[in-house]
């Protein structure tokens, strides 16, 4: 089972990098979302996929009776979901404002800082 999740993580990372290298902003945004999901699945898979009991010590005992589920990867994934969603929302608003101002989502056409009528800068100094 973990081998299939490792393969799925690799596919997610491959798709995310492919989308992040695109010249269209909407594809870059989708790449960020897929990358966040890939990282979450990587943390989930790294925390071992077991069907353990919750890590609750019964009353009157000093330790757990048997193997228990690891709560740390679950807490990290919940935190990563919140962070990736807020980052995606910020990038979505940023892309929308850029589209409103420049009327394009192509990054090659978003060269406001590099006017076309000026010569190119020298290649070396």
Backbone as CSV, one residue per row, in Angstrom:
resi,resn,N_x,N_y,N_z,CA_x,CA_y,CA_z,C_x,C_y,C_z
1,UNK,0.824,-1.195,0.000,0.000,0.000,0.000,0.869,1.261,0.000
2,UNK,1.942,1.237,0.792,2.801,2.416,0.851,3.533,2.639,-0.464
3,UNK,3.809,1.568,-1.206,4.466,1.722,-2.510,3.543,2.447,-3.487
4,UNK,2.258,2.157,-3.426,1.310,2.860,-4.306,1.207,4.335,-3.945
5,UNK,1.224,4.641,-2.642,1.199,6.045,-2.230,2.489,6.759,-2.625
6,UNK,3.625,6.067,-2.546,4.888,6.668,-2.974,4.865,6.969,-4.470
7,UNK,4.299,6.062,-5.248,4.153,6.300,-6.686,3.214,7.472,-6.950
8,UNK,2.117,7.544,-6.194,1.170,8.655,-6.353,1.809,9.992,-5.970
9,UNK,2.645,9.988,-4.936,3.365,11.213,-4.549,4.288,11.647,-5.675
10,UNK,4.991,10.695,-6.278,5.870,11.030,-7.402,5.105,11.597,-8.579
11,UNK,3.940,11.031,-8.875,3.109,11.558,-9.966,2.633,12.966,-9.640
12,UNK,2.201,13.179,-8.398,1.752,14.529,-7.991,2.879,15.548,-8.132
13,UNK,4.083,15.194,-7.672,5.205,16.121,-7.783,5.557,16.393,-9.244
14,UNK,5.482,15.369,-10.086,5.770,15.551,-11.507,4.772,16.494,-12.159
15,UNK,3.493,16.286,-11.878,2.449,17.155,-12.442,2.595,18.575,-11.911
16,UNK,2.905,18.706,-10.623,3.043,20.035,-10.026,4.209,20.806,-10.650
17,UNK,5.338,20.154,-10.833,6.488,20.839,-11.436,6.194,21.204,-12.887
18,UNK,5.530,20.306,-13.606,5.152,20.612,-14.993,4.242,21.844,-15.047
19,UNK,3.271,21.919,-14.151,2.358,23.060,-14.152,3.053,24.339,-13.683
20,UNK,3.973,24.220,-12.731,4.678,25.407,-12.251,5.596,26.010,-13.303
21,UNK,6.056,25.214,-14.256,6.936,25.714,-15.307,6.177,26.301,-16.492
22,UNK,4.863,26.360,-16.410,4.051,26.901,-17.489,4.150,28.425,-17.521
23,UNK,3.804,29.003,-18.665,3.849,30.456,-18.768,2.497,31.109,-18.497
24,UNK,1.491,30.300,-18.203,0.166,30.835,-17.885,-0.056,30.790,-16.380
25,UNK,-0.555,31.895,-15.840,-0.691,32.045,-14.396,-1.669,31.020,-13.806
26,UNK,-2.756,30.722,-14.497,-3.735,29.784,-13.945,-3.133,28.394,-13.791
27,UNK,-2.258,27.999,-14.715,-1.579,26.710,-14.578,-0.593,26.722,-13.417
28,UNK,0.044,27.845,-13.203,0.959,27.966,-12.067,0.181,27.832,-10.759
29,UNK,-0.996,28.442,-10.698,-1.834,28.323,-9.501,-2.256,26.876,-9.259
30,UNK,-2.647,26.187,-10.320,-3.001,24.774,-10.175,-1.788,23.945,-9.745
31,UNK,-0.608,24.315,-10.236,0.616,23.630,-9.825,0.901,23.804,-8.347
32,UNK,0.633,25.000,-7.818,0.819,25.239,-6.385,-0.154,24.384,-5.575
33,UNK,-1.398,24.286,-6.041,-2.382,23.464,-5.328,-1.997,21.984,-5.354
34,UNK,-1.562,21.486,-6.498,-1.163,20.084,-6.601,0.098,19.831,-5.777
35,UNK,1.010,20.792,-5.743,2.218,20.649,-4.937,1.882,20.557,-3.452
36,UNK,0.933,21.358,-3.005,0.495,21.271,-1.608,-0.093,19.916,-1.281
37,UNK,-0.899,19.384,-2.202,-1.464,18.051,-1.986,-0.384,16.972,-1.999
38,UNK,0.614,17.137,-2.848,1.707,16.161,-2.904,2.490,16.147,-1.595
39,UNK,2.749,17.307,-1.049,3.484,17.386,0.218,2.651,16.776,1.350
40,UNK,1.350,17.051,1.357,0.486,16.467,2.386,0.469,14.942,2.295
41,UNK,0.377,14.415,1.088,0.376,12.969,0.915,1.735,12.372,1.284
42,UNK,2.812,13.112,1.028,4.145,12.652,1.412,4.275,12.556,2.929
43,UNK,3.790,13.557,3.635,3.831,13.523,5.100,2.961,12.381,5.622
44,UNK,1.794,12.209,5.009,0.881,11.139,5.425,1.515,9.770,5.225
45,UNK,2.169,9.582,4.092,2.811,8.302,3.812,4.039,8.097,4.693
46,UNK,4.755,9.158,4.977,5.926,9.051,5.846,5.580,8.702,7.279
47,UNK,4.345,8.972,7.683,3.907,8.660,9.043,3.446,7.227,9.200
48,UNK,3.685,6.386,8.203,3.322,4.971,8.182,1.815,4.791,8.193
49,UNK,1.359,3.966,7.291,-0.061,3.695,7.151,-0.417,2.468,7.985
50,UNK,-0.816,2.688,9.203,-1.209,1.587,10.074,-2.603,1.857,10.615
51,UNK,-3.251,0.776,10.984,-4.570,0.902,11.609,-4.392,0.691,13.105
52,UNK,-3.780,1.636,13.748,-3.547,1.528,15.181,-4.683,2.161,15.959
53,UNK,-4.681,1.899,17.218,-5.674,2.506,18.095,-5.261,3.942,18.380
54,UNK,-6.185,4.789,18.793,-5.802,6.165,19.142,-4.793,6.168,20.293
55,UNK,-3.874,7.117,20.285,-2.843,7.138,21.327,-3.368,7.709,22.647
56,UNK,-4.306,7.008,23.243,-4.894,7.431,24.514,-4.526,6.384,25.558
57,UNK,-3.940,6.837,26.657,-3.560,5.928,27.735,-4.783,5.697,28.626
58,UNK,-5.154,4.427,28.820,-6.330,4.165,29.654,-6.092,4.562,31.108
59,UNK,-7.195,4.774,31.806,-7.102,5.182,33.210,-6.504,4.049,34.033
60,UNK,-5.559,4.383,34.852,-4.906,3.409,35.711,-3.651,2.798,35.101
61,UNK,-3.361,3.066,33.830,-2.172,2.516,33.176,-1.119,3.604,33.029
62,UNK,0.133,3.172,32.939,1.234,4.126,32.765,1.640,4.278,31.303
63,UNK,1.435,3.236,30.522,1.823,3.269,29.112,0.698,2.686,28.269
64,UNK,0.874,2.783,26.980,-0.087,2.187,26.059,0.040,0.673,26.067
65,UNK,-1.065,0.000,25.829,-1.065,-1.457,25.857,-0.434,-2.053,24.596
66,UNK,-0.593,-1.406,23.468,-0.071,-1.935,22.212,0.322,-0.810,21.272
67,UNK,0.522,-1.144,20.001,0.877,-0.091,19.042,-0.275,0.905,18.860
68,UNK,0.096,2.149,18.673,-0.905,3.210,18.527,-0.595,4.039,17.292
69,UNK,-1.597,4.718,16.813,-1.431,5.599,15.657,-0.580,6.801,16.051
70,UNK,0.220,7.261,15.109,1.068,8.423,15.345,0.263,9.673,15.024
71,UNK,0.077,10.541,16.000,-0.746,11.733,15.807,0.034,12.893,15.196
72,UNK,1.355,12.848,15.204,2.148,13.961,14.695,1.960,14.197,13.193
73,UNK,2.015,13.178,12.331,1.777,13.449,10.902,0.385,14.022,10.632
74,UNK,-0.600,13.585,11.385,-1.946,14.116,11.196,-2.003,15.595,11.556
75,UNK,-1.350,15.973,12.635,-1.324,17.388,13.030,-0.551,18.219,12.013
76,UNK,0.555,17.672,11.501,1.326,18.400,10.490,0.524,18.583,9.207
77,UNK,-0.235,17.565,8.817,-1.031,17.659,7.601,-2.137,18.694,7.765
78,UNK,-2.795,18.719,8.922,-3.830,19.729,9.139,-3.252,21.138,9.063
79,UNK,-2.087,21.335,9.648,-1.431,22.639,9.573,-1.044,22.969,8.141
80,UNK,-0.524,21.987,7.409,-0.124,22.222,6.019,-1.323,22.527,5.123
81,UNK,-2.460,21.918,5.396,-3.665,22.209,4.609,-4.077,23.656,4.785
82,UNK,-4.064,24.136,6.015,-4.446,25.534,6.276,-3.461,26.490,5.612
83,UNK,-2.175,26.210,5.733,-1.168,27.091,5.145,-1.251,27.080,3.627
84,UNK,-1.388,25.904,3.013,-1.447,25.846,1.548,-2.716,26.493,1.015
85,UNK,-3.829,26.368,1.736,-5.057,27.025,1.290,-4.924,28.541,1.356
86,UNK,-4.344,29.061,2.425,-4.183,30.514,2.531,-3.200,31.031,1.483
87,UNK,-2.136,30.276,1.221,-1.177,30.666,0.189,-1.833,30.650,-1.194
88,UNK,-2.654,29.629,-1.458,-3.364,29.542,-2.732,-4.348,30.696,-2.885
89,UNK,-5.058,31.050,-1.801,-5.998,32.173,-1.860,-5.264,33.480,-2.141
90,UNK,-4.101,33.677,-1.503,-3.312,34.878,-1.759,-2.850,34.943,-3.213
91,UNK,-2.346,33.818,-3.737,-1.893,33.794,-5.127,-3.053,33.979,-6.105
92,UNK,-4.223,33.477,-5.757,-5.396,33.649,-6.618,-5.791,35.116,-6.715
93,UNK,-5.783,35.813,-5.597,-6.095,37.248,-5.612,-5.020,38.023,-6.357
94,UNK,-3.770,37.654,-6.157,-2.674,38.315,-6.858,-2.778,38.106,-8.370
95,UNK,-3.116,36.901,-8.788,-3.276,36.620,-10.217,-4.483,37.357,-10.787
96,UNK,-5.551,37.448,-10.025,-6.740,38.170,-10.503,-6.433,39.651,-10.698
97,UNK,-5.703,40.237,-9.758,-5.341,41.655,-9.896,-4.410,41.863,-11.093
98,UNK,-3.490,40.966,-11.306,-2.596,41.081,-12.454,-3.380,40.946,-13.751
99,UNK,-4.363,40.048,-13.769,-5.184,39.880,-14.970,-6.041,41.123,-15.213
100,UNK,-6.576,41.718,-14.151,-7.375,42.933,-14.314,-6.537,44.089,-14.852
101,UNK,-5.325,44.244,-14.352,-4.480,45.359,-14.765,-3.860,45.153,-16.146
102,UNK,-3.447,43.929,-16.456,-2.695,43.677,-17.677,-3.501,42.999,-18.770
103,UNK,-4.706,42.527,-18.462,-5.617,41.875,-19.418,-5.012,40.632,-20.073
104,UNK,-4.178,39.932,-19.367,-3.597,38.689,-19.871,-3.141,37.831,-18.695
105,UNK,-3.090,36.516,-18.925,-2.510,35.642,-17.911,-1.233,34.982,-18.421
106,UNK,-0.756,35.441,-19.563,0.488,34.955,-20.143,1.644,35.741,-19.530
107,UNK,2.597,35.033,-18.921,3.694,35.740,-18.257,4.652,36.395,-19.240
108,UNK,4.684,35.927,-20.493,5.535,36.577,-21.488,5.019,37.961,-21.853
109,UNK,3.719,38.158,-21.721,3.122,39.463,-22.037,3.034,40.374,-20.821
110,UNK,3.461,39.921,-19.669,3.405,40.717,-18.436,4.733,41.404,-18.163
111,UNK,5.335,41.965,-19.159,6.651,42.585,-19.004,6.519,44.090,-18.869
112,UNK,5.846,44.508,-17.806,5.646,45.931,-17.561,6.952,46.592,-17.131
113,UNK,7.767,45.880,-16.396,9.026,46.445,-15.904,10.087,46.500,-16.993
114,UNK,9.853,45.877,-18.132,10.815,45.863,-19.227,10.166,46.468,-20.473
115,UNK,10.210,47.776,-20.614,9.578,48.415,-21.776,10.193,47.919,-23.084
116,UNK,9.362,47.812,-24.113,9.813,47.281,-25.392,10.663,48.274,-26.191
117,UNK,10.451,49.570,-25.990,11.171,50.550,-26.801,12.601,50.791,-26.339
118,UNK,12.955,50.346,-25.149,14.319,50.532,-24.661,15.185,49.350,-25.099
119,UNK,16.486,49.603,-25.325,17.359,48.485,-25.711,17.557,47.523,-24.529
120,UNK,17.942,46.314,-24.884,18.173,45.293,-23.854,19.411,45.654,-23.041
121,UNK,19.471,45.275,-21.781,20.650,45.562,-20.958,21.845,44.758,-21.460
122,UNK,23.059,45.205,-21.156,24.239,44.462,-21.598,24.308,43.077,-20.955
123,UNK,24.891,42.129,-21.647,24.987,40.768,-21.139,26.067,40.612,-20.076
124,UNK,27.055,41.457,-20.069,28.133,41.368,-19.079,28.612,42.758,-18.683
125,UNK,29.267,42.840,-17.575,29.783,44.133,-17.124,31.276,44.086,-16.986
